[in-house]
Amino acid sequence: MNGFDSAALDCLAALADELGFERAALRLAITQSAVSQRLRALEAQVGQPLVVRSRPLRLTEAGKVLLRFARQMQALQVDVARELGERVAPQSRLAIAVNADSLATWVLPALDALVQQGLREG
């Protein structure tokens, strides 16, 4: 068995966390079709199903094994980045709802300032 695609492993982790294809796709900022394709590629690679496609989605025993591996890989990536002195970006998202006037007058400039500050510190 060759190495696993890190994007596909991230996809499996997102499916396990979000318990569905739609929410996993939103979290990863990809289409549901891409989530499905990545999962199918992983399943083909290991030769067995990794999820039970029900509502909510559940991992099979093989999926749980591969999820543990995916989590270890994610943790190793964070460790390597820290050891190399790289700034590790958080993996969460924040949804913001504002009206158009606020967006134009103060939200975008405030967000831009935060992004610029982050770039200078990184």
A tleap script that builds the chain and sets N, CA, C and O, in Angstrom:
source leaprc.protein.ff14SB
mol = sequence {
  NMET ASN GLY PHE ASP SER ALA ALA LEU ASP
  CYS LEU ALA ALA LEU ALA ASP GLU LEU GLY
  PHE GLU ARG ALA ALA LEU ARG LEU ALA ILE
  THR GLN SER ALA VAL SER GLN ARG LEU ARG
  ALA LEU GLU ALA GLN VAL GLY GLN PRO LEU
  VAL VAL ARG SER ARG PRO LEU ARG LEU THR
  GLU ALA GLY LYS VAL LEU LEU ARG PHE ALA
  ARG GLN MET GLN ALA LEU GLN VAL ASP VAL
  ALA ARG GLU LEU GLY GLU ARG VAL ALA PRO
  GLN SER ARG LEU ALA ILE ALA VAL ASN ALA
  ASP SER LEU ALA THR TRP VAL LEU PRO ALA
  LEU ASP ALA LEU VAL GLN GLN GLY LEU ARG
  GLU CGLY
}
set mol.1.N position { 0.855 -1.180 0.000 }
set mol.1.CA position { 0.000 0.000 0.000 }
set mol.1.C position { 0.898 1.239 0.000 }
set mol.1.O position { 1.772 1.386 0.855 }
set mol.2.N position { 0.675 2.104 -0.949 }
set mol.2.CA position { 1.455 3.342 -1.042 }
set mol.2.C position { 0.977 4.352 -0.015 }
set mol.2.O position { -0.010 4.125 0.685 }
set mol.3.N position { 1.696 5.481 0.068 }
set mol.3.CA position { 1.322 6.536 1.006 }
set mol.3.C position { -0.057 7.100 0.707 }
set mol.3.O position { -0.567 6.991 -0.408 }
set mol.4.N position { -0.635 7.694 1.713 }
set mol.4.CA position { -1.968 8.269 1.582 }
set mol.4.C position { -1.883 9.748 1.236 }
set mol.4.O position { -0.974 10.451 1.678 }
set mol.5.N position { -2.832 10.206 0.448 }
set mol.5.CA position { -2.947 11.617 0.085 }
set mol.5.C position { -3.412 12.404 1.309 }
set mol.5.O position { -4.448 12.088 1.894 }
set mol.6.N position { -2.649 13.426 1.697 }
set mol.6.CA position { -2.994 14.183 2.907 }
set mol.6.C position { -4.332 14.901 2.763 }
set mol.6.O position { -5.060 15.044 3.746 }
set mol.7.N position { -4.670 15.354 1.553 }
set mol.7.CA position { -5.968 16.011 1.352 }
set mol.7.C position { -7.109 15.017 1.561 }
set mol.7.O position { -8.159 15.376 2.093 }
set mol.8.N position { -6.904 13.780 1.146 }
set mol.8.CA position { -7.929 12.753 1.343 }
set mol.8.C position { -8.064 12.400 2.821 }
set mol.8.O position { -9.171 12.173 3.309 }
set mol.9.N position { -6.942 12.355 3.531 }
set mol.9.CA position { -7.002 12.095 4.975 }
set mol.9.C position { -7.694 13.240 5.707 }
set mol.9.O position { -8.471 13.004 6.633 }
set mol.10.N position { -7.417 14.481 5.298 }
set mol.10.CA position { -8.115 15.632 5.883 }
set mol.10.C position { -9.611 15.536 5.620 }
set mol.10.O position { -10.429 15.910 6.461 }
set mol.11.N position { -9.951 15.033 4.455 }
set mol.11.CA position { -11.359 14.857 4.093 }
set mol.11.C position { -12.022 13.828 5.014 }
set mol.11.O position { -13.139 14.044 5.485 }
set mol.12.N position { -11.346 12.725 5.267 }
set mol.12.CA position { -11.893 11.714 6.176 }
set mol.12.C position { -12.084 12.295 7.569 }
set mol.12.O position { -13.101 12.041 8.215 }
set mol.13.N position { -11.115 13.072 8.034 }
set mol.13.CA position { -11.231 13.698 9.355 }
set mol.13.C position { -12.412 14.663 9.392 }
set mol.13.O position { -13.149 14.704 10.378 }
set mol.14.N position { -12.595 15.434 8.333 }
set mol.14.CA position { -13.726 16.369 8.278 }
set mol.14.C position { -15.047 15.610 8.273 }
set mol.14.O position { -16.000 16.024 8.933 }
set mol.15.N position { -15.114 14.514 7.542 }
set mol.15.CA position { -16.333 13.698 7.541 }
set mol.15.C position { -16.626 13.160 8.937 }
set mol.15.O position { -17.777 13.155 9.373 }
set mol.16.N position { -15.598 12.711 9.631 }
set mol.16.CA position { -15.784 12.185 10.985 }
set mol.16.C position { -16.250 13.277 11.937 }
set mol.16.O position { -17.091 13.029 12.801 }
set mol.17.N position { -15.715 14.474 11.788 }
set mol.17.CA position { -16.079 15.587 12.672 }
set mol.17.C position { -17.461 16.142 12.360 }
set mol.17.O position { -18.234 16.453 13.266 }
set mol.18.N position { -17.764 16.262 11.080 }
set mol.18.CA position { -18.997 16.936 10.651 }
set mol.18.C position { -20.168 15.980 10.445 }
set mol.18.O position { -21.316 16.417 10.368 }
set mol.19.N position { -19.887 14.683 10.354 }
set mol.19.CA position { -20.910 13.628 10.237 }
set mol.19.C position { -21.764 13.729 8.982 }
set mol.19.O position { -22.908 13.275 8.967 }
set mol.20.N position { -21.213 14.321 7.934 }
set mol.20.CA position { -21.942 14.408 6.678 }
set mol.20.C position { -21.107 15.054 5.589 }
set mol.20.O position { -20.161 15.793 5.861 }
set mol.21.N position { -21.476 14.759 4.349 }
set mol.21.CA position { -20.721 15.255 3.201 }
set mol.21.C position { -20.864 16.757 3.011 }
set mol.21.O position { -19.887 17.440 2.705 }
set mol.22.N position { -22.076 17.276 3.190 }
set mol.22.CA position { -22.298 18.711 2.960 }
set mol.22.C position { -21.473 19.560 3.926 }
set mol.22.O position { -20.784 20.490 3.506 }
set mol.23.N position { -21.542 19.244 5.199 }
set mol.23.CA position { -20.797 20.039 6.192 }
set mol.23.C position { -19.294 19.840 6.060 }
set mol.23.O position { -18.525 20.777 6.276 }
set mol.24.N position { -18.870 18.637 5.711 }
set mol.24.CA position { -17.435 18.405 5.485 }
set mol.24.C position { -16.949 19.241 4.305 }
set mol.24.O position { -15.862 19.817 4.352 }
set mol.25.N position { -17.750 19.304 3.258 }
set mol.25.CA position { -17.384 20.106 2.086 }
set mol.25.C position { -17.291 21.583 2.449 }
set mol.25.O position { -16.359 22.270 2.030 }
set mol.26.N position { -18.249 22.070 3.224 }
set mol.26.CA position { -18.209 23.471 3.652 }
set mol.26.C position { -16.959 23.744 4.479 }
set mol.26.O position { -16.292 24.760 4.283 }
set mol.27.N position { -16.647 22.857 5.386 }
set mol.27.CA position { -15.476 23.035 6.246 }
set mol.27.C position { -14.180 23.075 5.439 }
set mol.27.O position { -13.277 23.859 5.733 }
set mol.28.N position { -14.100 22.221 4.421 }
set mol.28.CA position { -12.886 22.141 3.614 }
set mol.28.C position { -12.879 23.132 2.456 }
set mol.28.O position { -11.877 23.270 1.754 }
set mol.29.N position { -14.001 23.821 2.260 }
set mol.29.CA position { -14.154 24.779 1.154 }
set mol.29.C position { -13.960 24.097 -0.200 }
set mol.29.O position { -13.284 24.617 -1.088 }
set mol.30.N position { -14.572 22.916 -0.333 }
set mol.30.CA position { -14.577 22.189 -1.595 }
set mol.30.C position { -16.004 21.719 -1.850 }
set mol.30.O position { -16.880 21.897 -1.003 }
set mol.31.N position { -16.240 21.121 -3.014 }
set mol.31.CA position { -17.577 20.639 -3.330 }
set mol.31.C position { -17.835 19.287 -2.668 }
set mol.31.O position { -16.907 18.573 -2.289 }
set mol.32.N position { -19.125 18.955 -2.539 }
set mol.32.CA position { -19.483 17.636 -2.014 }
set mol.32.C position { -18.942 16.544 -2.925 }
set mol.32.O position { -18.540 15.476 -2.462 }
set mol.33.N position { -18.937 16.823 -4.221 }
set mol.33.CA position { -18.407 15.866 -5.184 }
set mol.33.C position { -16.927 15.593 -4.923 }
set mol.33.O position { -16.479 14.450 -5.007 }
set mol.34.N position { -16.173 16.640 -4.607 }
set mol.34.CA position { -14.745 16.462 -4.310 }
set mol.34.C position { -14.554 15.637 -3.040 }
set mol.34.O position { -13.656 14.798 -2.971 }
set mol.35.N position { -15.392 15.874 -2.040 }
set mol.35.CA position { -15.331 15.074 -0.805 }
set mol.35.C position { -15.572 13.607 -1.146 }
set mol.35.O position { -14.833 12.727 -0.706 }
set mol.36.N position { -16.606 13.359 -1.928 }
set mol.36.CA position { -16.953 11.995 -2.311 }
set mol.36.C position { -15.827 11.336 -3.110 }
set mol.36.O position { -15.508 10.168 -2.889 }
set mol.37.N position { -15.231 12.084 -4.034 }
set mol.37.CA position { -14.136 11.540 -4.846 }
set mol.37.C position { -12.927 11.194 -3.985 }
set mol.37.O position { -12.316 10.141 -4.165 }
set mol.38.N position { -12.582 12.071 -3.058 }
set mol.38.CA position { -11.433 11.806 -2.184 }
set mol.38.C position { -11.687 10.584 -1.307 }
set mol.38.O position { -10.797 9.760 -1.098 }
set mol.39.N position { -12.909 10.479 -0.801 }
set mol.39.CA position { -13.248 9.326 0.029 }
set mol.39.C position { -13.196 8.040 -0.794 }
set mol.39.O position { -12.648 7.035 -0.341 }
set mol.40.N position { -13.764 8.070 -2.000 }
set mol.40.CA position { -13.728 6.878 -2.858 }
set mol.40.C position { -12.288 6.457 -3.165 }
set mol.40.O position { -11.980 5.265 -3.197 }
set mol.41.N position { -11.408 7.440 -3.390 }
set mol.41.CA position { -10.004 7.122 -3.666 }
set mol.41.C position { -9.353 6.441 -2.461 }
set mol.41.O position { -8.602 5.478 -2.618 }
set mol.42.N position { -9.643 6.945 -1.260 }
set mol.42.CA position { -9.112 6.303 -0.047 }
set mol.42.C position { -9.663 4.890 0.109 }
set mol.42.O position { -8.928 3.958 0.433 }
set mol.43.N position { -10.967 4.743 -0.125 }
set mol.43.CA position { -11.587 3.419 0.000 }
set mol.43.C position { -10.987 2.444 -1.008 }
set mol.43.O position { -10.766 1.276 -0.688 }
set mol.44.N position { -10.725 2.917 -2.220 }
set mol.44.CA position { -10.100 2.057 -3.230 }
set mol.44.C position { -8.689 1.674 -2.804 }
set mol.44.O position { -8.252 0.544 -3.024 }
set mol.45.N position { -7.988 2.604 -2.203 }
set mol.45.CA position { -6.616 2.351 -1.780 }
set mol.45.C position { -6.545 1.292 -0.678 }
set mol.45.O position { -5.666 0.430 -0.700 }
set mol.46.N position { -7.467 1.355 0.279 }
set mol.46.CA position { -7.451 0.369 1.370 }
set mol.46.C position { -8.275 -0.875 1.050 }
set mol.46.O position { -8.177 -1.885 1.747 }
set mol.47.N position { -9.085 -0.799 -0.002 }
set mol.47.CA position { -9.844 -1.962 -0.428 }
set mol.47.C position { -11.061 -2.290 0.407 }
set mol.47.O position { -11.542 -3.423 0.393 }
set mol.48.N position { -11.564 -1.302 1.136 }
set mol.48.CA position { -12.776 -1.526 1.928 }
set mol.48.C position { -13.448 -0.199 2.250 }
set mol.48.O position { -12.808 0.852 2.214 }
set mol.49.N position { -14.742 -0.248 2.566 }
set mol.49.CA position { -15.455 0.992 2.901 }
set mol.49.C position { -14.908 1.615 4.180 }
set mol.49.O position { -14.517 0.915 5.114 }
set mol.50.N position { -14.890 2.942 4.202 }
set mol.50.CA position { -14.411 3.675 5.372 }
set mol.50.C position { -15.544 4.336 6.140 }
set mol.50.O position { -15.387 4.670 7.314 }
set mol.51.N position { -16.688 4.529 5.484 }
set mol.51.CA position { -17.840 5.135 6.153 }
set mol.51.C position { -19.103 4.357 5.810 }
set mol.51.O position { -19.204 3.725 4.758 }
set mol.52.N position { -20.055 4.421 6.722 }
set mol.52.CA position { -21.409 3.941 6.464 }
set mol.52.C position { -22.187 5.177 6.054 }
set mol.52.O position { -22.356 6.107 6.842 }
set mol.53.N position { -22.657 5.181 4.821 }
set mol.53.CA position { -23.318 6.363 4.272 }
set mol.53.C position { -24.767 6.401 4.743 }
set mol.53.O position { -25.692 6.062 4.005 }
set mol.54.N position { -24.932 6.816 5.968 }
set mol.54.CA position { -26.252 6.953 6.581 }
set mol.54.C position { -26.334 8.344 7.172 }
set mol.54.O position { -25.394 9.130 7.056 }
set mol.55.N position { -27.444 8.649 7.800 }
set mol.55.CA position { -27.582 9.940 8.477 }
set mol.55.C position { -27.774 9.679 9.957 }
set mol.55.O position { -28.787 9.086 10.327 }
set mol.56.N position { -26.875 10.078 10.810 }
set mol.56.CA position { -25.596 10.699 10.470 }
set mol.56.C position { -24.607 9.658 9.965 }
set mol.56.O position { -24.734 8.466 10.244 }
set mol.57.N position { -23.632 10.132 9.227 }
set mol.57.CA position { -22.581 9.285 8.691 }
set mol.57.C position { -21.805 8.637 9.838 }
set mol.57.O position { -21.583 9.270 10.870 }
set mol.58.N position { -21.391 7.378 9.661 }
set mol.58.CA position { -20.597 6.688 10.683 }
set mol.58.C position { -19.363 6.081 10.030 }
set mol.58.O position { -19.400 5.668 8.871 }
set mol.59.N position { -18.281 6.031 10.779 }
set mol.59.CA position { -17.066 5.387 10.282 }
set mol.59.C position { -17.146 3.884 10.501 }
set mol.59.O position { -17.673 3.419 11.512 }
set mol.60.N position { -16.616 3.129 9.543 }
set mol.60.CA position { -16.454 1.691 9.730 }
set mol.60.C position { -15.227 1.470 10.617 }
set mol.60.O position { -14.533 2.423 10.970 }
set mol.61.N position { -14.968 0.229 10.970 }
set mol.61.CA position { -13.764 -0.061 11.766 }
set mol.61.C position { -12.513 0.351 10.999 }
set mol.61.O position { -11.583 0.909 11.580 }
set mol.62.N position { -12.487 0.078 9.695 }
set mol.62.CA position { -11.341 0.500 8.876 }
set mol.62.C position { -11.245 2.023 8.844 }
set mol.62.O position { -10.147 2.581 8.869 }
set mol.63.N position { -12.388 2.689 8.788 }
set mol.63.CA position { -12.402 4.152 8.807 }
set mol.63.C position { -11.855 4.705 10.104 }
set mol.63.O position { -11.153 5.716 10.107 }
set mol.64.N position { -12.175 4.045 11.215 }
set mol.64.CA position { -11.656 4.487 12.518 }
set mol.64.C position { -10.138 4.335 12.589 }
set mol.64.O position { -9.444 5.191 13.139 }
set mol.65.N position { -9.631 3.241 12.030 }
set mol.65.CA position { -8.175 3.029 12.005 }
set mol.65.C position { -7.510 4.128 11.186 }
set mol.65.O position { -6.524 4.726 11.619 }
set mol.66.N position { -8.056 4.390 9.998 }
set mol.66.CA position { -7.466 5.413 9.133 }
set mol.66.C position { -7.635 6.807 9.730 }
set mol.66.O position { -6.773 7.664 9.537 }
set mol.67.N position { -8.722 7.048 10.448 }
set mol.67.CA position { -8.914 8.340 11.110 }
set mol.67.C position { -7.829 8.565 12.166 }
set mol.67.O position { -7.296 9.669 12.279 }
set mol.68.N position { -7.501 7.530 12.938 }
set mol.68.CA position { -6.416 7.674 13.917 }
set mol.68.C position { -5.110 8.063 13.223 }
set mol.68.O position { -4.364 8.912 13.712 }
set mol.69.N position { -4.846 7.434 12.085 }
set mol.69.CA position { -3.658 7.768 11.303 }
set mol.69.C position { -3.736 9.213 10.803 }
set mol.69.O position { -2.747 9.944 10.862 }
set mol.70.N position { -4.901 9.623 10.315 }
set mol.70.CA position { -5.074 10.999 9.818 }
set mol.70.C position { -4.827 12.009 10.930 }
set mol.70.O position { -4.168 13.025 10.707 }
set mol.71.N position { -5.343 11.746 12.118 }
set mol.71.CA position { -5.143 12.653 13.256 }
set mol.71.C position { -3.653 12.724 13.635 }
set mol.71.O position { -3.136 13.794 13.958 }
set mol.72.N position { -2.986 11.584 13.592 }
set mol.72.CA position { -1.551 11.578 13.890 }
set mol.72.C position { -0.780 12.395 12.856 }
set mol.72.O position { 0.143 13.132 13.203 }
set mol.73.N position { -1.161 12.263 11.594 }
set mol.73.CA position { -0.493 13.031 10.532 }
set mol.73.C position { -0.731 14.526 10.722 }
set mol.73.O position { 0.190 15.326 10.554 }
set mol.74.N position { -1.963 14.910 11.073 }
set mol.74.CA position { -2.253 16.325 11.313 }
set mol.74.C position { -1.421 16.850 12.476 }
set mol.74.O position { -0.885 17.956 12.407 }
set mol.75.N position { -1.311 16.070 13.537 }
set mol.75.CA position { -0.524 16.495 14.698 }
set mol.75.C position { 0.956 16.610 14.342 }
set mol.75.O position { 1.634 17.532 14.795 }
set mol.76.N position { 1.453 15.689 13.543 }
set mol.76.CA position { 2.854 15.752 13.119 }
set mol.76.C position { 3.125 16.987 12.264 }
set mol.76.O position { 4.179 17.612 12.388 }
set mol.77.N position { 2.178 17.338 11.398 }
set mol.77.CA position { 2.348 18.536 10.569 }
set mol.77.C position { 2.442 19.781 11.436 }
set mol.77.O position { 3.255 20.666 11.167 }
set mol.78.N position { 1.622 19.857 12.468 }
set mol.78.CA position { 1.671 20.995 13.393 }
set mol.78.C position { 3.008 21.007 14.131 }
set mol.78.O position { 3.627 22.061 14.281 }
set mol.79.N position { 3.453 19.842 14.590 }
set mol.79.CA position { 4.734 19.755 15.303 }
set mol.79.C position { 5.899 20.186 14.419 }
set mol.79.O position { 6.778 20.926 14.864 }
set mol.80.N position { 5.909 19.732 13.184 }
set mol.80.CA position { 6.987 20.096 12.260 }
set mol.80.C position { 6.983 21.598 12.006 }
set mol.80.O position { 8.035 22.236 12.009 }
set mol.81.N position { 5.803 22.156 11.788 }
set mol.81.CA position { 5.710 23.601 11.547 }
set mol.81.C position { 6.244 24.377 12.743 }
set mol.81.O position { 6.970 25.357 12.574 }
set mol.82.N position { 5.894 23.951 13.933 }
set mol.82.CA position { 6.383 24.635 15.143 }
set mol.82.C position { 7.899 24.508 15.276 }
set mol.82.O position { 8.584 25.479 15.598 }
set mol.83.N position { 8.413 23.317 15.031 }
set mol.83.CA position { 9.863 23.107 15.144 }
set mol.83.C position { 10.633 23.933 14.128 }
set mol.83.O position { 11.759 24.357 14.388 }
set mol.84.N position { 10.028 24.160 12.977 }
set mol.84.CA position { 10.681 24.960 11.946 }
set mol.84.C position { 10.424 26.448 12.139 }
set mol.84.O position { 10.871 27.273 11.343 }
set mol.85.N position { 9.704 26.781 13.195 }
set mol.85.CA position { 9.454 28.184 13.504 }
set mol.85.C position { 8.341 28.810 12.700 }
set mol.85.O position { 8.210 30.034 12.668 }
set mol.86.N position { 7.538 27.993 12.052 }
set mol.86.CA position { 6.425 28.525 11.279 }
set mol.86.C position { 5.247 28.793 12.203 }
set mol.86.O position { 5.039 28.108 13.205 }
set mol.87.N position { 4.507 29.783 11.840 }
set mol.87.CA position { 3.287 30.086 12.588 }
set mol.87.C position { 2.203 29.117 12.143 }
set mol.87.O position { 1.944 28.980 10.947 }
set mol.88.N position { 1.582 28.461 13.077 }
set mol.88.CA position { 0.557 27.478 12.763 }
set mol.88.C position { -0.796 28.165 12.778 }
set mol.88.O position { -1.210 28.730 13.790 }
set mol.89.N position { -1.476 28.111 11.646 }
set mol.89.CA position { -2.789 28.748 11.528 }
set mol.89.C position { -3.850 27.857 12.157 }
set mol.89.O position { -3.788 26.636 12.019 }
set mol.90.N position { -4.809 28.439 12.836 }
set mol.90.CA position { -5.897 27.640 13.404 }
set mol.90.C position { -6.727 27.006 12.291 }
set mol.90.O position { -6.820 27.547 11.190 }
set mol.91.N position { -7.321 25.870 12.584 }
set mol.91.CA position { -8.084 25.128 11.595 }
set mol.91.C position { -9.584 25.394 11.668 }
set mol.91.O position { -10.368 24.667 11.059 }
set mol.92.N position { -9.986 26.408 12.393 }
set mol.92.CA position { -11.412 26.674 12.515 }
set mol.92.C position { -11.799 27.886 11.680 }
set mol.92.O position { -10.950 28.671 11.258 }
set mol.93.N position { -13.085 28.015 11.457 }
set mol.93.CA position { -13.625 29.127 10.683 }
set mol.93.C position { -14.604 29.895 11.549 }
set mol.93.O position { -15.183 29.355 12.492 }
set mol.94.N position { -14.777 31.154 11.215 }
set mol.94.CA position { -15.724 31.995 11.923 }
set mol.94.C position { -16.656 32.617 10.900 }
set mol.94.O position { -16.214 33.371 10.033 }
set mol.95.N position { -17.926 32.313 10.993 }
set mol.95.CA position { -18.911 32.914 10.101 }
set mol.95.C position { -19.346 34.254 10.689 }
set mol.95.O position { -19.625 34.359 11.884 }
set mol.96.N position { -19.401 35.272 9.839 }
set mol.96.CA position { -19.796 36.609 10.275 }
set mol.96.C position { -20.962 37.064 9.409 }
set mol.96.O position { -20.880 37.038 8.181 }
set mol.97.N position { -22.041 37.479 10.050 }
set mol.97.CA position { -23.194 38.006 9.321 }
set mol.97.C position { -23.340 39.484 9.652 }
set mol.97.O position { -23.465 39.861 10.817 }
set mol.98.N position { -23.324 40.316 8.616 }
set mol.98.CA position { -23.481 41.762 8.802 }
set mol.98.C position { -24.323 42.308 7.664 }
set mol.98.O position { -24.442 41.693 6.604 }
set mol.99.N position { -24.906 43.475 7.902 }
set mol.99.CA position { -25.661 44.096 6.822 }
set mol.99.C position { -24.697 44.789 5.859 }
set mol.99.O position { -23.521 44.971 6.173 }
set mol.100.N position { -25.194 45.168 4.705 }
set mol.100.CA position { -24.351 45.734 3.650 }
set mol.100.C position { -23.679 47.030 4.080 }
set mol.100.O position { -22.513 47.254 3.755 }
set mol.101.N position { -24.398 47.894 4.813 }
set mol.101.CA position { -23.806 49.163 5.243 }
set mol.101.C position { -22.616 48.932 6.169 }
set mol.101.O position { -21.562 49.545 5.996 }
set mol.102.N position { -22.782 48.052 7.145 }
set mol.102.CA position { -21.678 47.759 8.065 }
set mol.102.C position { -20.513 47.118 7.332 }
set mol.102.O position { -19.350 47.412 7.606 }
set mol.103.N position { -20.841 46.240 6.398 }
set mol.103.CA position { -19.794 45.581 5.633 }
set mol.103.C position { -18.933 46.603 4.898 }
set mol.103.O position { -17.705 46.520 4.908 }
set mol.104.N position { -19.585 47.556 4.270 }
set mol.104.CA position { -18.860 48.554 3.480 }
set mol.104.C position { -18.143 49.579 4.348 }
set mol.104.O position { -17.052 50.030 4.000 }
set mol.105.N position { -18.742 49.948 5.469 }
set mol.105.CA position { -18.184 51.068 6.232 }
set mol.105.C position { -17.118 50.672 7.239 }
set mol.105.O position { -16.142 51.403 7.409 }
set mol.106.N position { -17.274 49.530 7.918 }
set mol.106.CA position { -16.272 49.240 8.939 }
set mol.106.C position { -15.804 47.787 9.016 }
set mol.106.O position { -14.686 47.538 9.467 }
set mol.107.N position { -16.624 46.816 8.589 }
set mol.107.CA position { -16.235 45.414 8.757 }
set mol.107.C position { -15.056 45.050 7.849 }
set mol.107.O position { -14.063 44.492 8.316 }
set mol.108.N position { -15.164 45.363 6.558 }
set mol.108.CA position { -14.064 45.020 5.653 }
set mol.108.C position { -12.758 45.715 6.027 }
set mol.108.O position { -11.712 45.066 6.048 }
set mol.109.N position { -12.786 47.021 6.325 }
set mol.109.CA position { -11.530 47.643 6.758 }
set mol.109.C position { -10.959 47.008 8.037 }
set mol.109.O position { -9.744 46.860 8.168 }
set mol.110.N position { -11.828 46.640 8.965 }
set mol.110.CA position { -11.350 46.018 10.204 }
set mol.110.C position { -10.739 44.646 9.928 }
set mol.110.O position { -9.691 44.305 10.476 }
set mol.111.N position { -11.395 43.865 9.079 }
set mol.111.CA position { -10.854 42.551 8.733 }
set mol.111.C position { -9.537 42.680 7.976 }
set mol.111.O position { -8.603 41.910 8.202 }
set mol.112.N position { -9.470 43.657 7.078 }
set mol.112.CA position { -8.230 43.886 6.337 }
set mol.112.C position { -7.086 44.216 7.295 }
set mol.112.O position { -5.970 43.721 7.135 }
set mol.113.N position { -7.370 45.050 8.285 }
set mol.113.CA position { -6.341 45.408 9.267 }
set mol.113.C position { -5.872 44.170 10.035 }
set mol.113.O position { -4.679 44.020 10.298 }
set mol.114.N position { -6.799 43.289 10.393 }
set mol.114.CA position { -6.421 42.059 11.094 }
set mol.114.C position { -5.558 41.157 10.219 }
set mol.114.O position { -4.577 40.578 10.686 }
set mol.115.N position { -5.932 41.043 8.948 }
set mol.115.CA position { -5.154 40.213 8.027 }
set mol.115.C position { -3.752 40.784 7.868 }
set mol.115.O position { -2.767 40.047 7.926 }
set mol.116.N position { -3.661 42.089 7.669 }
set mol.116.CA position { -2.349 42.719 7.508 }
set mol.116.C position { -1.499 42.537 8.764 }
set mol.116.O position { -0.298 42.287 8.667 }
set mol.117.N position { -2.101 42.659 9.916 }
set mol.117.CA position { -1.376 42.462 11.174 }
set mol.117.C position { -0.861 41.026 11.261 }
set mol.117.O position { 0.279 40.789 11.660 }
set mol.118.N position { -1.700 40.085 10.889 }
set mol.118.CA position { -1.292 38.681 10.911 }
set mol.118.C position { -0.149 38.400 9.959 }
set mol.118.O position { 0.742 37.614 10.278 }
set mol.119.N position { -0.161 39.031 8.793 }
set mol.119.CA position { 0.919 38.840 7.829 }
set mol.119.C position { 2.230 39.415 8.338 }
set mol.119.O position { 3.290 38.830 8.116 }
set mol.120.N position { 2.171 40.549 9.017 }
set mol.120.CA position { 3.392 41.159 9.555 }
set mol.120.C position { 3.976 40.312 10.680 }
set mol.120.O position { 5.195 40.193 10.806 }
set mol.121.N position { 3.096 39.717 11.505 }
set mol.121.CA position { 3.572 38.916 12.636 }
set mol.121.C position { 4.045 37.544 12.194 }
set mol.121.O position { 4.905 36.943 12.838 }
set mol.122.N position { 3.486 37.043 11.092 }
set mol.122.CA position { 3.828 35.700 10.631 }
set mol.122.C position { 5.140 35.683 9.989 }
set mol.122.O position { 5.592 34.631 9.538 }
savepdb mol mol.pdb
quit
